[in-house]
């Protein structure tokens, strides 16, 4: 920017400037400075704002769009845009830093305004006002500011509908000649709609009929009522004057009734529009919620399938998700016989493993599981045991050692079991009266159902709680050489050694 400085010489100064010819007229430099300032101001004003040349007409209760355009065409996205009415602040809407600012917004416009920015890159913005009220009628100022430069335009909004703005009342005779009203009174309800009363004194019996019309000055909506006044209503004596005086209140009441029914009709239509709009919004919201739910479901399914695929790739190391693990094992055909826990005089398992010298106080429990096939000698199998409300139990597997040609030998059975006694849980490996491994197991939540996974070739026996899906314990690196059968009884295994 070039800055020009001048020394303005007063008209009365007799001294001449040495650097300029003396033939320049007095005041020449003042004129030159003013011209330079005018040119600078024109360069600074880089834009102007224009609004519609004609007022915008909007029905009461509808939505209004008030446009403004920058000239020459340029982007207004970086500017401050303010719509206001009689005073600069608070405003109808303020747009700054690329978004609407609600701090200065007038209370009556909150939730009803929006700046339509579809063409803001070309300098066109539109103020959208929803659910137009009678109080919205009037002038709006569209103010653009860029740095220290600002311009604005005026947009006129006229609200029409029902009896708004104030209707014109006109009396006329049969020939269409206008008659002056005796009196008019008006009032506005809470929605801004007008109630108007008018009266007329008729003294000429030749008029015959008179009409009263109410007309909206903007929309042209009009209601007309005609009254027939027969000649007897115009007597030359005073009694007829009294009759006429009685007719005028009826006329006034008729006009009031017309205004009231017109107002009722408008309110009914307005309620119908609002109900339809609300119903449409509810349908759109339900549809949107349904779409979001379906999208979330699809996303969750995809994530679950991905996690499941990763699990199956390395399931042996992942001590999680017993339901997924079941898909890799074969369900064992077993029957759990609870009634056997109190029948019989001896425990065949205990007698088998501990002989006739077992302590006399040992409970006579037996294996409650019946395997409906031959014992396992290969493959992966699983079975579930319901231990709900049982204070003491032992469950797992026992291995029957094999000799040649698949026949069982006389070696004792080897048990790998998980037991519960009171609040304590233990993992045991034992045979006869010898416990080769005893390990305390920490369980945060008492399981109600346990699933046992047997991997014969993997040498693995794992226990999972089906209550919360948690891994409880695993016997790993087992070398199986015999036939394996499930084992369950309702007393602690260690009780036989106490």
C-alpha positions in Angstrom: 0.0 0.0 0.0 1.3 3.5 -0.9 0.9 6.2 1.7 0.8 9.8 0.4 1.3 12.7 2.8 0.5 16.3 2.1 1.0 19.5 4.0 -2.2 21.5 3.6 -1.5 25.3 3.4 -4.1 27.6 4.9 -5.8 29.9 2.4 -4.6 32.9 4.3 -0.9 31.9 4.3 1.1 34.4 2.2 4.1 32.2 2.0 4.5 30.1 -1.2 6.1 26.7 -1.3 9.4 26.7 -3.0 9.1 23.3 -4.6 5.9 23.9 -6.5 5.2 26.5 -9.2 3.4 29.6 -8.0 0.7 29.3 -10.6 -1.2 26.5 -8.6 -4.3 28.0 -7.2 -4.9 28.4 -3.5 -6.4 25.3 -1.9 -5.2 23.1 -4.8 -3.4 20.7 -2.4 -6.5 20.3 -0.2 -8.5 19.2 -3.2 -5.7 16.8 -4.3 -5.6 15.2 -0.8 -9.4 14.7 -0.8 -9.3 13.0 -4.2 -6.5 10.7 -3.0 -8.5 9.7 0.2 -11.6 9.0 -1.9 -9.6 6.7 -4.2 -8.1 4.9 -1.2 -11.5 4.3 0.4 -12.9 2.8 -2.8 -9.9 0.4 -2.9 -10.6 -0.7 0.7 -14.3 -1.4 0.1 -13.7 -4.7 -1.7 -17.3 -5.8 -1.7 -20.9 -4.8 -1.3 -24.0 -6.7 0.0 -27.3 -7.0 -1.8 -30.6 -8.5 -0.7 -33.9 -9.1 -2.5 -35.4 -6.0 -4.1 -39.0 -7.0 -3.0 -40.3 -8.1 0.4 -40.4 -11.8 1.1 -43.9 -13.1 1.9 -44.2 -16.1 4.2 -47.3 -17.9 5.6 -47.6 -18.0 9.3 -46.2 -21.2 10.7 -44.1 -22.0 7.6 -40.3 -21.7 7.1 -38.8 -18.5 5.7 -35.5 -18.2 3.7 -33.8 -14.7 3.6 -31.0 -14.6 1.1 -28.0 -12.2 0.8 -25.3 -12.0 -1.9 -21.8 -10.5 -1.9 -20.8 -8.5 -5.0 -18.5 -9.1 -6.7 -18.9 -12.8 -6.2 -16.4 -14.2 -3.6 -16.2 -16.6 -0.7 -17.7 -15.5 2.6 -16.6 -18.6 4.6 -13.9 -16.7 6.4 -16.0 -13.6 7.2 -18.1 -12.7 10.2 -21.8 -12.8 9.2 -24.4 -11.3 11.4 -28.2 -11.1 11.0 -29.9 -8.7 13.3 -33.0 -6.6 13.6 -33.4 -3.2 15.4 -30.1 -3.5 17.4 -26.7 -5.0 16.5 -26.6 -7.3 19.6 -28.2 -9.5 20.6 -28.6 -10.8 17.1 -30.9 -13.2 15.2 -27.8 -15.3 14.2 -24.0 -14.9 14.3 -21.6 -16.8 12.1 -17.9 -16.6 12.9 -14.8 -18.8 12.5 -16.6 -21.2 10.2 -19.5 -21.9 12.6 -22.6 -20.4 14.2 -22.1 -18.7 17.6 -25.0 -19.0 20.1 -23.7 -16.6 22.7 -25.3 -13.4 21.2 -28.5 -15.0 19.8 -31.9 -13.6 20.8 -33.9 -15.9 23.0 -36.9 -16.0 20.6 -34.8 -17.3 17.7 -32.9 -20.1 19.5 -33.6 -23.5 17.9 -35.4 -21.9 15.0 -32.6 -20.4 12.8 -29.9 -21.9 10.6 -27.4 -20.4 8.2 -27.7 -22.2 4.9 -24.1 -22.4 3.6 -24.5 -24.4 0.3 -23.2 -21.5 -1.7 -21.1 -19.6 0.8 -18.1 -20.2 -1.4 -19.7 -17.9 -4.0 -20.8 -15.3 -1.4 -24.4 -16.4 -1.1 -25.8 -17.1 2.3 -29.4 -17.7 3.4 -31.0 -17.2 6.9 -33.5 -20.0 7.4 -36.2 -19.2 10.1 -38.4 -22.1 11.0 -42.0 -22.0 12.2 -42.6 -18.3 11.4 -44.4 -16.3 14.0 -46.3 -13.0 13.8 -43.5 -11.3 15.8 -41.0 -12.3 13.0 -42.5 -9.7 10.6 -40.3 -6.7 9.7 -36.8 -5.8 8.7 -33.6 -7.9 8.9 -30.1 -6.7 8.4 -27.5 -8.9 6.8 -24.0 -7.7 7.9 -20.7 -9.0 6.5 -17.4 -8.1 8.1 -13.8 -8.9 6.9 -11.1 -7.4 9.0 -12.0 -3.7 9.4 -14.3 -3.6 6.4 -18.1 -4.3 6.8 -21.1 -3.9 4.6 -24.8 -4.8 5.0 -28.1 -5.0 3.3 -31.7 -4.9 4.4 -34.2 -7.7 3.8 -37.9 -7.2 4.4 -40.0 -10.1 5.7 -43.8 -9.9 5.6 -45.7 -12.6 7.6 -49.2 -13.4 6.3 -51.9 -15.9 7.5 -55.0 -15.7 9.6 -55.6 -12.2 10.6 -52.0 -10.9 10.4 -51.0 -8.3 9.7 -53.8 -6.1 10.9 -56.7 -6.5 8.4 -58.4 -3.6 6.7 -62.1 -3.1 7.6 -64.3 -1.6 5.0 -68.1 -0.9 5.0 -69.8 -0.3 1.6 -73.3 0.0 0.1 -74.9 -1.9 -2.8 -73.2 0.3 -5.3 -69.8 -0.3 -3.9 -69.4 3.1 -2.4 -67.3 3.1 0.8 -68.9 4.0 4.1 -67.0 5.3 7.0 -66.9 3.3 10.2 -68.3 4.7 13.4 -65.6 3.1 15.5 -62.9 0.4 15.3 -61.1 -1.4 18.1 -58.3 -4.0 17.8 -56.4 -6.4 20.0 -53.7 -9.2 19.5 -53.6 -12.6 21.1 -50.5 -14.5 22.3 -49.8 -15.6 18.7 -49.9 -12.0 17.4 -53.2 -12.5 15.5 -55.5 -9.5 15.4 -59.1 -9.3 16.7 -60.9 -6.4 15.2 -64.4 -4.9 16.0 -66.0 -2.2 13.8 -69.4 -0.5 13.9 -71.4 1.6 11.4 -74.3 4.0 11.8 -76.8 3.9 8.8 -79.2 6.8 8.5 -80.2 6.5 4.8 -83.0 4.0 4.2 -82.3 3.9 0.5 -79.1 2.0 1.0 -80.9 -1.3 1.3 -77.9 -3.6 1.9 -74.5 -2.9 3.5 -71.5 -5.1 3.5 -68.5 -5.4 5.9 -65.3 -6.9 4.6 -62.1 -7.9 6.4 -59.1 -8.1 4.1 -55.4 -9.1 4.7 -53.4 -6.3 3.1 -50.6 -8.7 1.9 -52.3 -12.0 1.0 -55.5 -10.5 -0.2 -57.5 -13.0 1.9 -61.0 -11.5 2.5 -64.1 -12.3 4.4 -67.3 -10.4 3.5 -70.6 -10.3 5.4 -73.8 -8.6 3.9 -76.7 -7.1 6.0 -80.1 -6.3 4.6 -81.7 -3.3 6.1 -85.4 -3.0 5.2 -87.1 0.5 5.2 -89.0 -0.2 8.4 -85.7 0.0 10.1 -85.6 3.8 9.3 -88.7 5.2 10.9 -89.2 8.9 11.2 -90.3 8.5 14.8 -88.1 7.7 17.7 -89.3 4.1 18.3 -87.7 3.0 15.0 -84.4 4.7 16.1 -84.5 2.5 19.2 -85.0 -0.6 16.9 -82.0 0.4 14.8 -79.9 0.9 17.9 -80.8 -2.7 18.9 -79.7 -4.0 15.5 -76.2 -2.5 15.6 -75.0 -4.6 18.6 -76.2 -7.7 16.7 -74.1 -6.6 13.7 -71.1 -6.0 16.0 -71.5 -9.5 17.5 -71.7 -11.0 14.0 -68.4 -9.4 13.1 -66.8 -10.6 16.3 -68.1 -14.2 15.6 -66.6 -14.1 12.1 -63.2 -13.1 13.5 -63.4 -15.8 16.2 -64.3 -18.6 13.8 -61.5 -17.5 11.4 -59.1 -17.7 14.3 -60.3 -21.1 15.3 -59.9 -22.4 11.7 -56.3 -21.1 11.6 -55.3 -22.7 14.9 -56.8 -26.1 13.8 -54.7 -26.0 10.6 -51.6 -25.0 12.5 -52.0 -27.9 14.9 -52.5 -30.3 11.9 -49.3 -29.1 10.3 -47.3 -29.5 13.5 -48.7 -33.0 14.1 -47.7 -34.1 10.6 -44.3 -32.6 11.0 -43.8 -34.3 14.3 -44.9 -37.6 12.9 -42.5 -37.3 10.0 -39.6 -36.5 12.3 -40.4 -39.5 14.5 -40.5 -41.8 11.4 -37.2 -40.4 10.2 -35.6 -40.8 13.7 -36.9 -44.5 13.9 -35.5 -45.2 10.5 -32.2 -43.6 11.4 -31.9 -45.5 14.7 -32.7 -48.8 12.9 -30.0 -48.2 10.3 -27.5 -47.3 13.0 -28.4 -50.5 14.9 -28.0 -52.7 11.8 -24.7 -51.1 11.0 -23.5 -51.6 14.6 -24.7 -55.2 14.4 -22.9 -55.9 11.2 -19.7 -54.2 12.5 -19.9 -56.3 15.7 -20.4 -59.5 13.7 -17.4 -58.7 11.5 -15.2 -58.0 14.5 -16.4 -61.2 16.2 -15.8 -63.3 13.1 -12.3 -61.8 12.8 -11.5 -62.5 16.4 -12.9 -66.0 16.1 -10.7 -66.7 13.0 -7.6 -65.5 14.9 -8.6 -67.7 17.9 -8.9 -70.8 15.7 -5.4 -70.1 14.3 -3.8 -70.4 17.7 -6.5 -71.8 20.0 -4.2 -74.0 22.0 -2.4 -70.9 23.5 -5.6 -68.9 24.0 -7.2 -69.8 27.3 -10.4 -68.0 26.4 -13.8 -68.5 24.9 -14.9 -72.1 25.9 -17.9 -71.8 23.5 -15.5 -71.3 20.5 -13.3 -74.1 21.8 -16.2 -76.5 21.7 -16.3 -76.1 18.0 -12.9 -77.8 17.8 -13.8 -80.7 20.1 -16.4 -83.6 19.9 -19.1 -83.7 22.6 -18.8 -86.8 24.7 -22.0 -88.9 25.1 -22.3 -89.1 28.9 -25.0 -89.5 31.5 -24.8 -87.9 35.0 -26.5 -90.1 37.6 -27.1 -88.0 40.7 -29.1 -90.8 42.3 -26.0 -93.0 42.5 -24.4 -90.7 45.1 -26.5 -92.2 48.0 -26.9 -95.9 46.8 -24.8 -98.9 47.4 -22.6 -99.9 50.3 -19.2 -99.4 48.7 -17.3 -97.0 46.4 -15.9 -99.1 43.6 -13.4 -96.4 42.6 -12.2 -96.0 46.2 -11.9 -99.8 46.6 -10.1 -100.0 43.3 -7.6 -97.4 44.2 -7.3 -97.6 47.9 -8.1 -101.2 48.7 -10.1 -102.5 51.7 -8.0 -100.6 54.2 -9.5 -97.2 53.3 -10.4 -95.2 56.4 -13.8 -96.1 57.8 -15.0 -92.5 57.9 -14.5 -92.1 54.1 -17.8 -91.2 52.3 -19.0 -94.0 50.0 -19.4 -91.9 46.8 -19.0 -93.4 43.4 -18.4 -92.1 39.9 -21.6 -90.4 38.8 -20.8 -90.3 35.1 -21.7 -93.0 32.6 -19.9 -92.8 29.3 -22.2 -94.2 26.6 -19.3 -95.6 24.5 -15.9 -97.1 25.0 -13.3 -95.1 26.9 -11.3 -92.6 25.0 -8.0 -93.6 23.5 -7.7 -90.8 20.9 -9.2 -87.5 19.6 -10.5 -84.4 21.2 -13.6 -84.5 23.4 -15.5 -82.3 25.9 -18.3 -82.7 28.4 -20.1 -80.4 30.9 -20.9 -81.0 34.6 -23.5 -79.1 36.5 -22.2 -78.6 40.1 -24.7 -75.9 41.2 -25.2 -75.7 45.0 -22.7 -78.5 45.7 -20.2 -77.7 48.5 -17.8 -80.6 47.8 -17.0 -82.3 44.5 -14.3 -83.9 42.5 -14.3 -84.0 38.7 -11.9 -84.8 35.9 -10.7 -88.0 34.3 -9.1 -91.3 35.2 -6.7 -93.3 33.0 -6.8 -97.1 32.8 -3.3 -98.3 31.8 -3.3 -100.7 28.8 -1.2 -103.7 28.0 -0.7 -105.3 24.7 -3.6 -105.8 22.2 -5.6 -103.0 23.8 -6.3 -105.0 27.1 -6.3 -103.3 30.5 -3.6 -104.4 32.9 -3.8 -104.6 36.7 -2.0 -101.3 37.2 -4.0 -98.8 39.3 -6.0 -96.1 37.7 -4.4 -92.6 37.5 -6.6 -89.7 38.2 -6.3 -86.1 37.1 -9.0 -84.1 38.8 -10.1 -80.7 40.0 -11.8 -80.7 43.5 -13.6 -78.3 45.7 -13.9 -78.6 49.5 -15.5 -75.8 51.2 -14.0 -72.5 49.9 -10.8 -74.2 48.6 -10.1 -75.5 45.1 -7.2 -77.9 44.3 -5.8 -79.7 41.2 -4.7 -83.3 41.9 -2.8 -86.0 40.1 -3.0 -89.2 42.1 -3.2 -93.0 42.2 -3.8 -95.5 45.1 -3.2 -93.5 48.3 -0.4 -91.6 46.7 -0.9 -87.9 45.6 1.9 -87.1 43.1 0.8 -83.5 42.5 -1.4 -81.1 44.6 -1.8 -77.5 43.6 -4.0 -74.8 45.1 -6.2 -73.1 42.5 -7.5 -69.5 42.9 -11.1 -69.0 41.6 -12.7 -65.6 41.9 -16.3 -66.6 41.3 -17.6 -70.1 42.2 -18.6 -71.9 39.0 -22.1 -73.3 38.6 -21.2 -75.4 35.5 -17.8 -76.7 34.4 -16.8 -77.9 30.9 -13.8 -80.3 30.7 -11.8 -80.5 27.4 -9.7 -83.6 26.7 -7.1 -83.6 24.0 -5.7 -87.1 23.9 -2.9 -86.6 21.4 -2.3 -83.0 22.7 -1.8 -84.4 26.3 -4.0 -81.7 27.7 -7.0 -81.6 30.1 -8.5 -78.1 30.6 -11.3 -76.9 32.9 -13.4 -73.8 32.1 -16.2 -72.2 34.1 -19.4 -71.8 32.0 -20.6 -69.2 34.5 -18.3 -66.5 33.2 -16.2 -68.3 30.5 -13.1 -68.1 32.7 -10.2 -70.6 32.4 -9.8 -72.5 35.7 -6.9 -74.9 35.3 -5.1 -77.1 32.7 -3.1 -80.4 33.0 -0.6 -80.0 30.2 2.1 -82.3 28.7 0.3 -85.4 29.8 1.5 -88.7 28.3 -1.6 -90.8 27.9 -1.0 -94.5 27.2 -4.3 -96.0 28.4 -8.1 -95.5 28.0 -9.5 -92.4 29.6 -12.9 -92.0 31.1 -14.7 -89.0 32.7 -15.0 -88.9 36.5 -17.3 -87.1 38.8 -18.2 -87.6 42.5 -19.8 -85.3 45.1 -17.1 -85.5 47.8 -13.6 -84.2 48.0 -10.9 -86.6 46.9 -8.6 -85.5 49.6 -11.2 -86.3 52.2 -10.0 -89.9 52.0 -6.6 -89.0 53.3 -7.7 -86.7 56.2 
